[in-house]
């Protein structure tokens, strides 16, 4: 749980969120006004959940110490 207090995690999350806001606002400008708000909310929600899941997946992969897979008697771990 120490990773939750890491400034790198929060900086990455803020950066990705800002980029998603810009991208979604550019894309939703082409929609009718009634659909813009809903499209922004849905788009930002999905983007945020995807980014959080990806960040936690990366953190989980970095903590692996066991062998991930073996090919032709060569073992690969996250350190390789």
C-alpha positions, 0 to 999 in steps of 0.5 A, spaced: 500 500 500 506 504 500 505 505 492 498 509 494 503 515 497 508 515 491 508 522 487 509 518 481 503 515 481 499 521 482 503 525 477 501 520 472 494 519 474 493 527 473 497 527 467 493 522 464 486 525 466 488 532 463 490 529 456 483 525 456 479 531 458 482 535 452 481 529 448 474 528 450 472 535 449 475 536 442 471 529 440 465 532 443 465 538 440 462 535 434 456 532 437 449 536 438 449 540 445 444 535 448 449 529 447 455 533 449 455 533 457 453 525 457 458 524 452 463 527 456 461 524 463 461 517 460 468 518 456 471 521 462 469 515 467 471 510 462 478 513 461 479 514 468 477 507 470 481 504 464 487 508 467 487 506 474 486 499 472 492 500 467 496 503 473 495 498 478 496 493 473 503 496 472 504 496 479 502 489 480 507 487 475 513 491 478 512 487 484 513 480 481 519 476 483 517 469 481 518 466 474 513 469 469 514 464 463 520 459 460 522 458 453 527 453 451 529 452 458 530 460 459 526 462 465 524 470 464 522 474 470 520 481 471 527 483 472 529 480 465 
